[in-house]
Structures are given as C-alpha cells and as structure tokens.
Amino acid sequence: MSLHLDALATQIATLDPAEQEALWEKVAELNFQRGLEALAQMYRARLAAEGTLDQTADTVMAKLKKLREEIAAHDYRT
C-alpha cells in the first residue's frame, strides 16, 4: 500500500498547480458524497429498526408538526 501511495503522490506532484487544485476539489467532493451516503444508510437502518422506514414523507411531516405543536404548547404554558 505504501508503495502505491508513494507512486500516486509522485504522479500528483507532477501535475501543475491548477490540476492539483482540481484534483483536491474532486477528492473533497467524493469524500462529502461518501459521508452523505454513509449518513443516509445509518438513518435508513435506524428507521428500519424503529419500524418507520416505509412511512411517507407526509406522515413524517404530520408527526413532526404535531410534536412541534406539543412542545410549543408546553413551552408557552410554563
């Protein structure tokens, strides 16, 4: 692995600065996408464990609205 990384680093070092910058931006974008996908998988797993994975967006939004209203009612009572 180290030899592969050394060869890759050498190849990157031969790029001009603009190409290196474009490469780093692409790497950052790919890492961001991987992070989002990992987060989505964890969220889907949590919903599946709760038995709520198959709920529609409207159902989820209705539950959130009800919860928000309950919290607001409680906060304004005190």
All heavy atoms as a GROMACS GRO file, in nm:
protein
  613
    1MET      N    1   0.083  -0.119   0.000
    1MET     CA    2   0.000   0.000   0.000
    1MET      C    3   0.087   0.125   0.000
    1MET      O    4   0.060   0.219  -0.073
    1MET     CB    5  -0.094  -0.004   0.120
    1MET     CG    6  -0.173   0.121   0.139
    1MET     SD    7  -0.341   0.096   0.088
    1MET     CE    8  -0.415   0.242   0.146
    2SER      N    9   0.191   0.126   0.080
    2SER     CA   10   0.278   0.243   0.089
    2SER      C   11   0.343   0.274  -0.045
    2SER      O   12   0.353   0.390  -0.083
    2SER     CB   13   0.384   0.221   0.196
    2SER     OG   14   0.467   0.333   0.204
    3LEU      N   15   0.385   0.170  -0.116
    3LEU     CA   16   0.446   0.192  -0.247
    3LEU      C   17   0.344   0.252  -0.344
    3LEU      O   18   0.378   0.340  -0.423
    3LEU     CB   19   0.503   0.062  -0.303
    3LEU     CG   20   0.626   0.007  -0.232
    3LEU    CD1   21   0.664  -0.128  -0.291
    3LEU    CD2   22   0.742   0.104  -0.241
    4HIS      N   23   0.222   0.203  -0.337
    4HIS     CA   24   0.116   0.255  -0.423
    4HIS      C   25   0.092   0.402  -0.391
    4HIS      O   26   0.076   0.484  -0.482
    4HIS     CB   27  -0.011   0.173  -0.404
    4HIS     CG   28  -0.129   0.225  -0.479
    4HIS    ND1   29  -0.137   0.222  -0.617
    4HIS    CD2   30  -0.242   0.286  -0.436
    4HIS    CE1   31  -0.252   0.277  -0.654
    4HIS    NE2   32  -0.317   0.317  -0.546
    5LEU      N   33   0.086   0.435  -0.263
    5LEU     CA   34   0.064   0.575  -0.224
    5LEU      C   35   0.181   0.664  -0.266
    5LEU      O   36   0.160   0.777  -0.309
    5LEU     CB   37   0.041   0.585  -0.074
    5LEU     CG   38  -0.091   0.529  -0.023
    5LEU    CD1   39  -0.100   0.541   0.127
    5LEU    CD2   40  -0.209   0.598  -0.090
    6ASP      N   41   0.303   0.612  -0.254
    6ASP     CA   42   0.420   0.688  -0.297
    6ASP      C   43   0.413   0.717  -0.447
    6ASP      O   44   0.441   0.828  -0.491
    6ASP     CB   45   0.550   0.615  -0.263
    6ASP     CG   46   0.579   0.614  -0.114
    6ASP    OD1   47   0.521   0.697  -0.040
    6ASP    OD2   48   0.661   0.530  -0.071
    7ALA      N   49   0.376   0.615  -0.524
    7ALA     CA   50   0.365   0.633  -0.669
    7ALA      C   51   0.255   0.733  -0.703
    7ALA      O   52   0.272   0.818  -0.792
    7ALA     CB   53   0.339   0.499  -0.737
    8LEU      N   54   0.145   0.724  -0.633
    8LEU     CA   55   0.034   0.816  -0.655
    8LEU      C   56   0.076   0.959  -0.619
    8LEU      O   57   0.048   1.054  -0.692
    8LEU     CB   58  -0.086   0.772  -0.574
    8LEU     CG   59  -0.217   0.848  -0.595
    8LEU    CD1   60  -0.259   0.845  -0.741
    8LEU    CD2   61  -0.326   0.788  -0.508
    9ALA      N   62   0.144   0.975  -0.507
    9ALA     CA   63   0.191   1.108  -0.465
    9ALA      C   64   0.288   1.166  -0.566
    9ALA      O   65   0.283   1.286  -0.598
    9ALA     CB   66   0.256   1.099  -0.328
   10THR      N   67   0.376   1.083  -0.619
   10THR     CA   68   0.470   1.128  -0.720
   10THR      C   69   0.397   1.174  -0.846
   10THR      O   70   0.429   1.278  -0.904
   10THR     CB   71   0.570   1.015  -0.756
   10THR    OG1   72   0.640   0.979  -0.637
   10THR    CG2   73   0.668   1.059  -0.863
   11GLN      N   74   0.297   1.098  -0.884
   11GLN     CA   75   0.218   1.134  -1.002
   11GLN      C   76   0.143   1.266  -0.979
   11GLN      O   77   0.139   1.352  -1.066
   11GLN     CB   78   0.120   1.022  -1.036
   11GLN     CG   79   0.045   1.044  -1.164
   11GLN     CD   80  -0.046   0.926  -1.198
   11GLN    OE1   81  -0.057   0.831  -1.122
   11GLN    NE2   82  -0.112   0.935  -1.312
   12ILE      N   83   0.087   1.283  -0.862
   12ILE     CA   84   0.015   1.407  -0.831
   12ILE      C   85   0.111   1.525  -0.831
   12ILE      O   86   0.077   1.634  -0.878
   12ILE     CB   87  -0.058   1.394  -0.695
   12ILE    CG1   88  -0.174   1.294  -0.708
   12ILE    CG2   89  -0.108   1.529  -0.646
   12ILE    CD1   90  -0.236   1.254  -0.577
   13ALA      N   91   0.231   1.503  -0.779
   13ALA     CA   92   0.330   1.612  -0.772
   13ALA      C   93   0.371   1.660  -0.911
   13ALA      O   94   0.415   1.775  -0.926
   13ALA     CB   95   0.452   1.567  -0.694
   14THR      N   96   0.353   1.576  -1.013
   14THR     CA   97   0.390   1.618  -1.149
   14THR      C   98   0.282   1.704  -1.214
   14THR      O   99   0.307   1.766  -1.318
   14THR     CB  100   0.418   1.496  -1.240
   14THR    OG1  101   0.298   1.420  -1.252
   14THR    CG2  102   0.530   1.410  -1.184
   15LEU      N  103   0.164   1.709  -1.154
   15LEU     CA  104   0.056   1.792  -1.208
   15LEU      C  105   0.086   1.938  -1.183
   15LEU      O  106   0.150   1.974  -1.085
   15LEU     CB  107  -0.077   1.755  -1.143
   15LEU     CG  108  -0.126   1.612  -1.160
   15LEU    CD1  109  -0.251   1.589  -1.075
   15LEU    CD2  110  -0.154   1.581  -1.306
   16ASP      N  111   0.035   2.023  -1.272
   16ASP     CA  112   0.051   2.166  -1.246
   16ASP      C  113  -0.043   2.206  -1.132
   16ASP      O  114  -0.137   2.134  -1.099
   16ASP     CB  115   0.030   2.249  -1.373
   16ASP     CG  116  -0.111   2.247  -1.425
   16ASP    OD1  117  -0.202   2.284  -1.349
   16ASP    OD2  118  -0.131   2.209  -1.542
   17PRO      N  119  -0.019   2.320  -1.070
   17PRO     CA  120  -0.099   2.360  -0.954
   17PRO      C  121  -0.250   2.364  -0.979
   17PRO      O  122  -0.328   2.325  -0.891
   17PRO     CB  123  -0.045   2.500  -0.919
   17PRO     CG  124   0.097   2.496  -0.966
   17PRO     CD  125   0.093   2.413  -1.092
   18ALA      N  126  -0.292   2.408  -1.095
   18ALA     CA  127  -0.436   2.413  -1.124
   18ALA      C  128  -0.495   2.273  -1.129
   18ALA      O  129  -0.606   2.250  -1.078
   18ALA     CB  130  -0.461   2.486  -1.256
   19GLU      N  131  -0.422   2.178  -1.186
   19GLU     CA  132  -0.469   2.040  -1.191
   19GLU      C  133  -0.472   1.979  -1.051
   19GLU      O  134  -0.566   1.906  -1.016
   19GLU     CB  135  -0.380   1.956  -1.282
   19GLU     CG  136  -0.393   1.989  -1.429
   19GLU     CD  137  -0.294   1.913  -1.514
   19GLU    OE1  138  -0.175   1.903  -1.476
   19GLU    OE2  139  -0.336   1.862  -1.620
   20GLN      N  140  -0.372   2.010  -0.969
   20GLN     CA  141  -0.372   1.961  -0.832
   20GLN      C  142  -0.491   2.016  -0.755
   20GLN      O  143  -0.557   1.943  -0.681
   20GLN     CB  144  -0.241   2.001  -0.762
   20GLN     CG  145  -0.122   1.921  -0.806
   20GLN     CD  146   0.004   1.959  -0.730
   20GLN    OE1  147   0.000   2.030  -0.630
   20GLN    NE2  148   0.119   1.911  -0.778
   21GLU      N  149  -0.520   2.145  -0.773
   21GLU     CA  150  -0.634   2.206  -0.705
   21GLU      C  151  -0.764   2.139  -0.748
   21GLU      O  152  -0.850   2.108  -0.665
   21GLU     CB  153  -0.640   2.356  -0.734
   21GLU     CG  154  -0.751   2.428  -0.664
   21GLU     CD  155  -0.741   2.425  -0.512
   21GLU    OE1  156  -0.629   2.419  -0.459
   21GLU    OE2  157  -0.847   2.430  -0.447
   22ALA      N  158  -0.778   2.114  -0.879
   22ALA     CA  159  -0.898   2.047  -0.929
   22ALA      C  160  -0.909   1.905  -0.871
   22ALA      O  161  -1.018   1.860  -0.836
   22ALA     CB  162  -0.896   2.042  -1.082
   23LEU      N  163  -0.795   1.839  -0.858
   23LEU     CA  164  -0.793   1.704  -0.801
   23LEU      C  165  -0.837   1.707  -0.655
   23LEU      O  166  -0.920   1.626  -0.613
   23LEU     CB  167  -0.653   1.643  -0.812
   23LEU     CG  168  -0.633   1.506  -0.748
   23LEU    CD1  169  -0.722   1.402  -0.813
   23LEU    CD2  170  -0.488   1.465  -0.756
   24TRP      N  171  -0.786   1.800  -0.577
   24TRP     CA  172  -0.823   1.808  -0.435
   24TRP      C  173  -0.972   1.841  -0.420
   24TRP      O  174  -1.038   1.789  -0.329
   24TRP     CB  175  -0.738   1.910  -0.360
   24TRP     CG  176  -0.590   1.879  -0.362
   24TRP    CD1  177  -0.490   1.967  -0.386
   24TRP    CD2  178  -0.525   1.752  -0.341
   24TRP    NE1  179  -0.368   1.903  -0.381
   24TRP    CE2  180  -0.387   1.772  -0.354
   24TRP    CE3  181  -0.572   1.624  -0.314
   24TRP    CZ2  182  -0.296   1.667  -0.340
   24TRP    CZ3  183  -0.480   1.520  -0.300
   24TRP    CH2  184  -0.344   1.542  -0.313
   25GLU      N  185  -1.022   1.927  -0.507
   25GLU     CA  186  -1.165   1.958  -0.503
   25GLU      C  187  -1.249   1.834  -0.532
   25GLU      O  188  -1.351   1.810  -0.468
   25GLU     CB  189  -1.198   2.071  -0.601
   25GLU     CG  190  -1.147   2.206  -0.556
   25GLU     CD  191  -1.170   2.316  -0.659
   25GLU    OE1  192  -1.246   2.294  -0.756
   25GLU    OE2  193  -1.113   2.425  -0.641
   26LYS      N  194  -1.204   1.755  -0.630
   26LYS     CA  195  -1.275   1.632  -0.664
   26LYS      C  196  -1.270   1.534  -0.548
   26LYS      O  197  -1.371   1.469  -0.515
   26LYS     CB  198  -1.216   1.570  -0.791
   26LYS     CG  199  -1.288   1.448  -0.839
   26LYS     CD  200  -1.429   1.480  -0.880
   26LYS     CE  201  -1.498   1.359  -0.940
   26LYS     NZ  202  -1.638   1.386  -0.971
   27VAL      N  203  -1.155   1.521  -0.484
   27VAL     CA  204  -1.141   1.432  -0.368
   27VAL      C  205  -1.234   1.477  -0.256
   27VAL      O  206  -1.303   1.395  -0.194
   27VAL     CB  207  -0.994   1.427  -0.321
   27VAL    CG1  208  -0.983   1.358  -0.185
   27VAL    CG2  209  -0.907   1.356  -0.423
   28ALA      N  210  -1.238   1.607  -0.230
   28ALA     CA  211  -1.327   1.659  -0.126
   28ALA      C  212  -1.472   1.630  -0.160
   28ALA      O  213  -1.551   1.591  -0.072
   28ALA     CB  214  -1.305   1.810  -0.109
   29GLU      N  215  -1.509   1.648  -0.286
   29GLU     CA  216  -1.646   1.621  -0.329
   29GLU      C  217  -1.682   1.474  -0.310
   29GLU      O  218  -1.790   1.440  -0.261
   29GLU     CB  219  -1.663   1.662  -0.475
   29GLU     CG  220  -1.800   1.636  -0.531
   29GLU     CD  221  -1.809   1.670  -0.681
   29GLU    OE1  222  -1.743   1.766  -0.724
   29GLU    OE2  223  -1.881   1.600  -0.751
   30LEU      N  224  -1.591   1.386  -0.350
   30LEU     CA  225  -1.615   1.242  -0.335
   30LEU      C  226  -1.627   1.203  -0.188
   30LEU      O  227  -1.714   1.123  -0.151
   30LEU     CB  228  -1.504   1.162  -0.403
   30LEU     CG  229  -1.503   1.165  -0.555
   30LEU    CD1  230  -1.376   1.101  -0.609
   30LEU    CD2  231  -1.626   1.098  -0.612
   31ASN      N  232  -1.541   1.258  -0.103
   31ASN     CA  233  -1.549   1.230   0.039
   31ASN      C  234  -1.680   1.279   0.098
   31ASN      O  235  -1.741   1.213   0.182
   31ASN     CB  236  -1.430   1.291   0.114
   31ASN     CG  237  -1.305   1.209   0.097
   31ASN    OD1  238  -1.309   1.088   0.078
   31ASN    ND2  239  -1.191   1.275   0.104
   32PHE      N  240  -1.724   1.396   0.055
   32PHE     CA  241  -1.851   1.451   0.101
   32PHE      C  242  -1.966   1.360   0.061
   32PHE      O  243  -2.053   1.326   0.142
   32PHE     CB  244  -1.871   1.592   0.044
   32PHE     CG  245  -1.998   1.658   0.087
   32PHE    CD1  246  -2.014   1.703   0.217
   32PHE    CD2  247  -2.103   1.674  -0.002
   32PHE    CE1  248  -2.132   1.763   0.258
   32PHE    CE2  249  -2.221   1.735   0.037
   32PHE     CZ  250  -2.236   1.779   0.168
   33GLN      N  251  -1.966   1.315  -0.064
   33GLN     CA  252  -2.071   1.225  -0.113
   33GLN      C  253  -2.071   1.094  -0.036
   33GLN      O  254  -2.177   1.040  -0.001
   33GLN     CB  255  -2.056   1.199  -0.263
   33GLN     CG  256  -2.086   1.319  -0.350
   33GLN     CD  257  -2.229   1.365  -0.336
   33GLN    OE1  258  -2.321   1.285  -0.320
   33GLN    NE2  259  -2.249   1.495  -0.341
   34ARG      N  260  -1.953   1.040  -0.008
   34ARG     CA  261  -1.944   0.916   0.069
   34ARG      C  262  -1.999   0.937   0.210
   34ARG      O  263  -2.066   0.850   0.264
   34ARG     CB  264  -1.799   0.868   0.077
   34ARG     CG  265  -1.750   0.806  -0.050
   34ARG     CD  266  -1.609   0.756  -0.035
   34ARG     NE  267  -1.560   0.703  -0.160
   34ARG     CZ  268  -1.433   0.676  -0.182
   34ARG    NH1  269  -1.342   0.696  -0.089
   34ARG    NH2  270  -1.396   0.628  -0.298
   35GLY      N  271  -1.967   1.051   0.269
   35GLY     CA  272  -2.018   1.082   0.402
   35GLY      C  273  -2.170   1.091   0.403
   35GLY      O  274  -2.235   1.039   0.494
   36LEU      N  275  -2.226   1.157   0.302
   36LEU     CA  276  -2.371   1.167   0.292
   36LEU      C  277  -2.435   1.029   0.275
   36LEU      O  278  -2.538   1.000   0.337
   36LEU     CB  279  -2.412   1.257   0.176
   36LEU     CG  280  -2.393   1.407   0.195
   36LEU    CD1  281  -2.434   1.481   0.068
   36LEU    CD2  282  -2.471   1.458   0.313
   37GLU      N  283  -2.375   0.946   0.192
   37GLU     CA  284  -2.429   0.812   0.170
   37GLU      C  285  -2.422   0.729   0.298
   37GLU      O  286  -2.516   0.658   0.332
   37GLU     CB  287  -2.355   0.741   0.057
   37GLU     CG  288  -2.407   0.602   0.026
   37GLU     CD  289  -2.556   0.598  -0.010
   37GLU    OE1  290  -2.607   0.693  -0.071
   37GLU    OE2  291  -2.621   0.498   0.026
   38ALA      N  292  -2.311   0.740   0.372
   38ALA     CA  293  -2.299   0.667   0.498
   38ALA      C  294  -2.404   0.715   0.598
   38ALA      O  295  -2.466   0.634   0.668
   38ALA     CB  296  -2.158   0.685   0.557
   39LEU      N  297  -2.424   0.846   0.603
   39LEU     CA  298  -2.526   0.902   0.693
   39LEU      C  299  -2.665   0.852   0.653
   39LEU      O  300  -2.745   0.814   0.739
   39LEU     CB  301  -2.521   1.054   0.689
   39LEU     CG  302  -2.622   1.128   0.776
   39LEU    CD1  303  -2.601   1.095   0.923
   39LEU    CD2  304  -2.612   1.278   0.753
   40ALA      N  305  -2.694   0.851   0.524
   40ALA     CA  306  -2.825   0.804   0.477
   40ALA      C  307  -2.845   0.657   0.512
   40ALA      O  308  -2.955   0.617   0.554
   40ALA     CB  309  -2.837   0.825   0.326
   41GLN      N  310  -2.741   0.576   0.498
   41GLN     CA  311  -2.752   0.434   0.533
   41GLN      C  312  -2.779   0.416   0.682
   41GLN      O  313  -2.862   0.333   0.721
   41GLN     CB  314  -2.626   0.360   0.493
   41GLN     CG  315  -2.612   0.341   0.344
   41GLN     CD  316  -2.480   0.275   0.306
   41GLN    OE1  317  -2.396   0.245   0.390
   41GLN    NE2  318  -2.460   0.254   0.176
   42MET      N  319  -2.710   0.495   0.766
   42MET     CA  320  -2.733   0.486   0.911
   42MET      C  321  -2.875   0.530   0.944
   42MET      O  322  -2.942   0.469   1.028
   42MET     CB  323  -2.632   0.572   0.986
   42MET     CG  324  -2.491   0.517   0.982
   42MET     SD  325  -2.367   0.604   1.083
   42MET     CE  326  -2.411   0.773   1.072
   43TYR      N  327  -2.924   0.634   0.879
   43TYR     CA  328  -3.058   0.683   0.904
   43TYR      C  329  -3.163   0.581   0.861
   43TYR      O  330  -3.258   0.554   0.933
   43TYR     CB  331  -3.079   0.817   0.834
   43TYR     CG  332  -3.208   0.886   0.870
   43TYR    CD1  333  -3.232   0.929   1.000
   43TYR    CD2  334  -3.306   0.907   0.774
   43TYR    CE1  335  -3.350   0.993   1.033
   43TYR    CE2  336  -3.425   0.970   0.807
   43TYR     CZ  337  -3.446   1.013   0.937
   43TYR     OH  338  -3.564   1.074   0.970
   44ARG      N  339  -3.143   0.520   0.742
   44ARG     CA  340  -3.235   0.417   0.696
   44ARG      C  341  -3.235   0.297   0.792
   44ARG      O  342  -3.340   0.240   0.822
   44ARG     CB  343  -3.199   0.372   0.555
   44ARG     CG  344  -3.243   0.469   0.447
   44ARG     CD  345  -3.230   0.411   0.308
   44ARG     NE  346  -3.093   0.387   0.268
   44ARG     CZ  347  -3.015   0.476   0.208
   44ARG    NH1  348  -3.062   0.596   0.179
   44ARG    NH2  349  -2.892   0.446   0.176
   45ALA      N  350  -3.117   0.261   0.844
   45ALA     CA  351  -3.109   0.150   0.938
   45ALA      C  352  -3.184   0.184   1.067
   45ALA      O  353  -3.254   0.098   1.123
   45ALA     CB  354  -2.963   0.117   0.969
   46ARG      N  355  -3.171   0.308   1.112
   46ARG     CA  356  -3.243   0.348   1.233
   46ARG      C  357  -3.394   0.344   1.211
   46ARG      O  358  -3.470   0.295   1.294
   46ARG     CB  359  -3.201   0.489   1.276
   46ARG     CG  360  -3.262   0.529   1.410
   46ARG     CD  361  -3.225   0.668   1.449
   46ARG     NE  362  -3.348   0.746   1.444
   46ARG     CZ  363  -3.354   0.875   1.427
   46ARG    NH1  364  -3.245   0.945   1.409
   46ARG    NH2  365  -3.469   0.937   1.426
   47LEU      N  366  -3.437   0.397   1.097
   47LEU     CA  367  -3.580   0.394   1.066
   47LEU      C  368  -3.632   0.251   1.054
   47LEU      O  369  -3.742   0.221   1.100
   47LEU     CB  370  -3.609   0.472   0.938
   47LEU     CG  371  -3.587   0.623   0.945
   47LEU    CD1  372  -3.610   0.686   0.808
   47LEU    CD2  373  -3.675   0.687   1.050
   48ALA      N  374  -3.553   0.165   0.994
   48ALA     CA  375  -3.593   0.025   0.982
   48ALA      C  376  -3.605  -0.039   1.120
   48ALA      O  377  -3.700  -0.114   1.147
   48ALA     CB  378  -3.493  -0.052   0.895
   49ALA      N  379  -3.510  -0.011   1.209
   49ALA     CA  380  -3.514  -0.066   1.344
   49ALA      C  381  -3.636  -0.015   1.420
   49ALA      O  382  -3.693  -0.087   1.502
   49ALA     CB  383  -3.386  -0.032   1.420
   50GLU      N  384  -3.676   0.109   1.393
   50GLU     CA  385  -3.794   0.167   1.459
   50GLU      C  386  -3.924   0.123   1.391
   50GLU      O  387  -4.032   0.153   1.441
   50GLU     CB  388  -3.786   0.320   1.456
   50GLU     CG  389  -3.674   0.378   1.539
   50GLU     CD  390  -3.658   0.528   1.520
   50GLU    OE1  391  -3.726   0.586   1.432
   50GLU    OE2  392  -3.576   0.587   1.591
   51GLY      N  393  -3.911   0.059   1.276
   51GLY     CA  394  -4.029   0.016   1.201
   51GLY      C  395  -4.099   0.130   1.128
   51GLY      O  396  -4.217   0.121   1.098
   52THR      N  397  -4.026   0.236   1.100
   52THR     CA  398  -4.087   0.353   1.036
   52THR      C  399  -4.028   0.383   0.898
   52THR      O  400  -4.055   0.488   0.841
   52THR     CB  401  -4.071   0.478   1.125
   52THR    OG1  402  -3.932   0.501   1.149
   52THR    CG2  403  -4.143   0.461   1.257
   53LEU      N  404  -3.951   0.291   0.846
   53LEU     CA  405  -3.884   0.315   0.717
   53LEU      C  406  -3.982   0.334   0.603
   53LEU      O  407  -3.957   0.411   0.510
   53LEU     CB  408  -3.789   0.200   0.685
   53LEU     CG  409  -3.704   0.212   0.558
   53LEU    CD1  410  -3.617   0.337   0.565
   53LEU    CD2  411  -3.618   0.090   0.539
   54ASP      N  412  -4.097   0.269   0.610
   54ASP     CA  413  -4.192   0.274   0.499
   54ASP      C  414  -4.292   0.389   0.509
   54ASP      O  415  -4.383   0.399   0.427
   54ASP     CB  416  -4.266   0.141   0.486
   54ASP     CG  417  -4.345   0.106   0.611
   54ASP    OD1  418  -4.318   0.167   0.717
   54ASP    OD2  419  -4.433   0.019   0.604
   55GLN      N  420  -4.277   0.476   0.608
   55GLN     CA  421  -4.370   0.588   0.621
   55GLN      C  422  -4.349   0.690   0.509
   55GLN      O  423  -4.236   0.712   0.464
   55GLN     CB  424  -4.349   0.660   0.755
   55GLN     CG  425  -4.398   0.583   0.873
   55GLN     CD  426  -4.384   0.662   1.002
   55GLN    OE1  427  -4.317   0.764   1.007
   55GLN    NE2  428  -4.447   0.615   1.106
   56THR      N  429  -4.458   0.750   0.466
   56THR     CA  430  -4.448   0.852   0.362
   56THR      C  431  -4.396   0.982   0.424
   56THR      O  432  -4.401   1.003   0.546
   56THR     CB  433  -4.586   0.881   0.300
   56THR    OG1  434  -4.670   0.940   0.400
   56THR    CG2  435  -4.649   0.755   0.243
   57ALA      N  436  -4.348   1.070   0.338
   57ALA     CA  437  -4.299   1.200   0.383
   57ALA      C  438  -4.412   1.278   0.450
   57ALA      O  439  -4.389   1.348   0.550
   57ALA     CB  440  -4.240   1.277   0.266
   58ASP      N  441  -4.532   1.267   0.397
   58ASP     CA  442  -4.647   1.338   0.456
   58ASP      C  443  -4.674   1.290   0.598
   58ASP      O  444  -4.704   1.370   0.687
   58ASP     CB  445  -4.771   1.320   0.370
   58ASP     CG  446  -4.763   1.396   0.238
   58ASP    OD1  447  -4.685   1.493   0.230
   58ASP    OD2  448  -4.836   1.358   0.145
   59THR      N  449  -4.663   1.161   0.621
   59THR     CA  450  -4.685   1.106   0.755
   59THR      C  451  -4.579   1.157   0.851
   59THR      O  452  -4.610   1.199   0.964
   59THR     CB  453  -4.684   0.952   0.752
   59THR    OG1  454  -4.785   0.907   0.662
   59THR    CG2  455  -4.704   0.892   0.888
   60VAL      N  456  -4.455   1.154   0.808
   60VAL     CA  457  -4.345   1.204   0.892
   60VAL      C  458  -4.364   1.351   0.923
   60VAL      O  459  -4.350   1.394   1.039
   60VAL     CB  460  -4.208   1.179   0.824
   60VAL    CG1  461  -4.095   1.246   0.902
   60VAL    CG2  462  -4.182   1.029   0.810
   61MET      N  463  -4.398   1.431   0.822
   61MET     CA  464  -4.416   1.574   0.843
   61MET      C  465  -4.534   1.601   0.937
   61MET      O  466  -4.527   1.692   1.019
   61MET     CB  467  -4.435   1.645   0.709
   61MET     CG  468  -4.312   1.643   0.620
   61MET     SD  469  -4.164   1.706   0.698
   61MET     CE  470  -4.203   1.879   0.708
   62ALA      N  471  -4.640   1.522   0.927
   62ALA     CA  472  -4.755   1.539   1.016
   62ALA      C  473  -4.715   1.510   1.161
   62ALA      O  474  -4.755   1.583   1.252
   62ALA     CB  475  -4.870   1.449   0.972
   63LYS      N  476  -4.635   1.405   1.180
   63LYS     CA  477  -4.589   1.372   1.316
   63LYS      C  478  -4.499   1.482   1.370
   63LYS      O  479  -4.508   1.518   1.488
   63LYS     CB  480  -4.516   1.238   1.316
   63LYS     CG  481  -4.608   1.119   1.302
   63LYS     CD  482  -4.529   0.989   1.308
   63LYS     CE  483  -4.621   0.871   1.298
   63LYS     NZ  484  -4.547   0.744   1.305
   64LEU      N  485  -4.411   1.534   1.285
   64LEU     CA  486  -4.323   1.642   1.329
   64LEU      C  487  -4.402   1.768   1.364
   64LEU      O  488  -4.371   1.836   1.462
   64LEU     CB  489  -4.219   1.673   1.221
   64LEU     CG  490  -4.111   1.567   1.201
   64LEU    CD1  491  -4.025   1.603   1.080
   64LEU    CD2  492  -4.025   1.553   1.326
   65LYS      N  493  -4.504   1.797   1.285
   65LYS     CA  494  -4.588   1.914   1.313
   65LYS      C  495  -4.657   1.898   1.448
   65LYS      O  496  -4.660   1.992   1.529
   65LYS     CB  497  -4.691   1.933   1.202
   65LYS     CG  498  -4.782   2.052   1.224
   65LYS     CD  499  -4.885   2.066   1.114
   65LYS     CE  500  -4.975   2.185   1.145
   65LYS     NZ  501  -5.083   2.198   1.051
   66LYS      N  502  -4.711   1.780   1.473
   66LYS     CA  503  -4.779   1.754   1.600
   66LYS      C  504  -4.682   1.768   1.716
   66LYS      O  505  -4.713   1.830   1.819
   66LYS     CB  506  -4.842   1.614   1.599
   66LYS     CG  507  -4.916   1.582   1.725
   66LYS     CD  508  -4.976   1.443   1.721
   66LYS     CE  509  -5.047   1.417   1.852
   66LYS     NZ  510  -5.056   1.278   1.885
   67LEU      N  511  -4.563   1.712   1.701
   67LEU     CA  512  -4.462   1.721   1.805
   67LEU      C  513  -4.422   1.866   1.831
   67LEU      O  514  -4.411   1.909   1.945
   67LEU     CB  515  -4.339   1.637   1.767
   67LEU     CG  516  -4.222   1.638   1.864
   67LEU    CD1  517  -4.264   1.581   1.999
   67LEU    CD2  518  -4.106   1.558   1.806
   68ARG      N  519  -4.403   1.942   1.725
   68ARG     CA  520  -4.368   2.084   1.737
   68ARG      C  521  -4.479   2.160   1.810
   68ARG      O  522  -4.450   2.242   1.898
   68ARG     CB  523  -4.344   2.143   1.598
   68ARG     CG  524  -4.297   2.286   1.600
   68ARG     CD  525  -4.264   2.341   1.462
   68ARG     NE  526  -4.376   2.332   1.372
   68ARG     CZ  527  -4.381   2.258   1.262
   68ARG    NH1  528  -4.278   2.184   1.228
   68ARG    NH2  529  -4.489   2.256   1.185
   69GLU      N  530  -4.602   2.131   1.779
   69GLU     CA  531  -4.715   2.198   1.845
   69GLU      C  532  -4.722   2.160   1.993
   69GLU      O  533  -4.749   2.246   2.077
   69GLU     CB  534  -4.846   2.163   1.774
   69GLU     CG  535  -4.858   2.226   1.637
   69GLU     CD  536  -4.974   2.173   1.554
   69GLU    OE1  537  -5.038   2.074   1.597
   69GLU    OE2  538  -5.000   2.230   1.447
   70GLU      N  539  -4.696   2.034   2.025
   70GLU     CA  540  -4.697   1.991   2.164
   70GLU      C  541  -4.586   2.061   2.244
   70GLU      O  542  -4.608   2.105   2.357
   70GLU     CB  543  -4.680   1.839   2.173
   70GLU     CG  544  -4.801   1.761   2.125
   70GLU     CD  545  -4.773   1.611   2.116
   70GLU    OE1  546  -4.661   1.566   2.145
   70GLU    OE2  547  -4.867   1.539   2.078
   71ILE      N  548  -4.470   2.072   2.184
   71ILE     CA  549  -4.358   2.139   2.250
   71ILE      C  550  -4.390   2.286   2.270
   71ILE      O  551  -4.368   2.341   2.379
   71ILE     CB  552  -4.227   2.120   2.171
   71ILE    CG1  553  -4.183   1.972   2.178
   71ILE    CG2  554  -4.118   2.212   2.223
   71ILE    CD1  555  -4.071   1.937   2.084
   72ALA      N  556  -4.442   2.350   2.168
   72ALA     CA  557  -4.476   2.492   2.178
   72ALA      C  558  -4.583   2.513   2.285
   72ALA      O  559  -4.574   2.608   2.365
   72ALA     CB  560  -4.523   2.544   2.043
   73ALA      N  561  -4.682   2.427   2.289
   73ALA     CA  562  -4.790   2.441   2.389
   73ALA      C  563  -4.733   2.426   2.529
   73ALA      O  564  -4.768   2.500   2.621
   73ALA     CB  565  -4.899   2.338   2.363
   74HIS      N  566  -4.641   2.332   2.545
   74HIS     CA  567  -4.579   2.312   2.676
   74HIS      C  568  -4.493   2.432   2.716
   74HIS      O  569  -4.499   2.479   2.829
   74HIS     CB  570  -4.495   2.184   2.677
   74HIS     CG  571  -4.422   2.162   2.805
   74HIS    ND1  572  -4.296   2.210   2.829
   74HIS    CD2  573  -4.462   2.098   2.918
   74HIS    CE1  574  -4.259   2.176   2.951
   74HIS    NE2  575  -4.357   2.107   3.008
   75ASP      N  576  -4.415   2.481   2.621
   75ASP     CA  577  -4.325   2.594   2.649
   75ASP      C  578  -4.403   2.721   2.684
   75ASP      O  579  -4.359   2.798   2.768
   75ASP     CB  580  -4.233   2.620   2.532
   75ASP     CG  581  -4.125   2.514   2.518
   75ASP    OD1  582  -4.111   2.430   2.610
   75ASP    OD2  583  -4.056   2.512   2.414
   76TYR      N  584  -4.516   2.742   2.621
   76TYR     CA  585  -4.591   2.865   2.646
   76TYR      C  586  -4.679   2.854   2.771
   76TYR      O  587  -4.725   2.954   2.822
   76TYR     CB  588  -4.678   2.901   2.524
   76TYR     CG  589  -4.592   2.956   2.412
   76TYR    CD1  590  -4.579   2.888   2.293
   76TYR    CD2  591  -4.522   3.075   2.427
   76TYR    CE1  592  -4.501   2.935   2.191
   76TYR    CE2  593  -4.443   3.124   2.326
   76TYR     CZ  594  -4.432   3.056   2.207
   76TYR     OH  595  -4.354   3.104   2.106
   77ARG      N  596  -4.701   2.732   2.818
   77ARG     CA  597  -4.777   2.712   2.942
   77ARG      C  598  -4.694   2.750   3.064
   77ARG      O  599  -4.746   2.796   3.162
   77ARG     CB  600  -4.817   2.566   2.956
   77ARG     CG  601  -4.963   2.540   2.941
   77ARG     CD  602  -4.996   2.401   2.980
   77ARG     NE  603  -4.888   2.309   2.942
   77ARG     CZ  604  -4.906   2.187   2.894
   77ARG    NH1  605  -5.024   2.139   2.881
   77ARG    NH2  606  -4.805   2.112   2.861
   78THR      N  607  -4.566   2.724   3.058
   78THR     CA  608  -4.482   2.745   3.176
   78THR      C  609  -4.437   2.885   3.194
   78THR      O  610  -4.458   2.977   3.134
   78THR     CB  611  -4.356   2.656   3.170
   78THR    OG1  612  -4.285   2.686   3.051
   78THR    CG2  613  -4.394   2.512   3.176
   0.00000   0.00000   0.00000
